[in-house]
């Protein structure tokens, strides 16, 4: 019996697909942290590369004094348009990738767990590429703090500089609930005793991956950008509010299939996804050669433009050194 025959017997798409979707959400720290939130009511199309997400602009400030015989001056309630890219992605694995999963009692579950972990990592890669592009846009300059050009300790991440980054949103800074940084940054913060213990791990409560900073969960991701400037490393750390990144899943016509490439002598499993993973309030306006944007396309600043009021975009980028 070939691996493809075994896969076709073991994997039931109606069960496999929902399980992969659920497990991807469970193993993704960004999803579990609340940084990535569902976009209610959004239907992801099977065709097309972008989707409109209309919103209402803030009503502004300034009431009028009521006077007898004087009419109030109506203000227009204006709608804005947020545009999200639709990601159509897929991945195929050969028998060499999957052989080790054919040893337990729940083979389909083991394969689904591997696939879910792959997509969780891939979502993080897509998000980091998106953030590179978003903060390369001039329209997001007010949400960016860059201290990397300062001298000595003034260029390094610290308690005060983290607070400065949060304060970019003014009174909306309280809505920033999570910090995503390179692991080198997280360990630097731990060495400086900046992080707060969140839960106990064994005999210690100082493990950096289980800590927060003034109530904000710290998540390490080595995909966070590192630039080299005059032999010094400049790190980009991101601060997020709950639901700052919107997510919605679509359904490809054939999400999962098994098959065999007779010429190559390989059996394979193919998994496909359609989804939106979008920073709320920053529209995607880019053009690209393929049918859907690549990570390189997402990382281009000219492909993004802020459409929300500055404080309503619950994302801040912070460029700094460590040490």
NORRA-V818845 format. One line per field, one symbol per residue. phi: phi as a letter, one per 20 degrees, with the letter a starting at -180 (. if undefined). A space follows every 10 residues. Layout:
phi->???
This chain:
phi->.fffffffee edgfefffff fffgffeeff fffnfecfef medeffdndb becfbefffn cnedffcfnd efefdfeeed cecdfeedcb bdcefffdgf eecdedffff ffffffffff ffffffffff fgfgeeeffd ffdcdcdfef dlffeefbgf fffffffgel feffeedbcd bfffffffff felefdfdce cmeccdfgfd ccckndfdce bfegfcddcl meededdddc dgmfdecbdd cffcfcbdac effemcebcd ccbcadccff nceecedbee ebfeffffee ffecbfcegg feeebcdcda dco
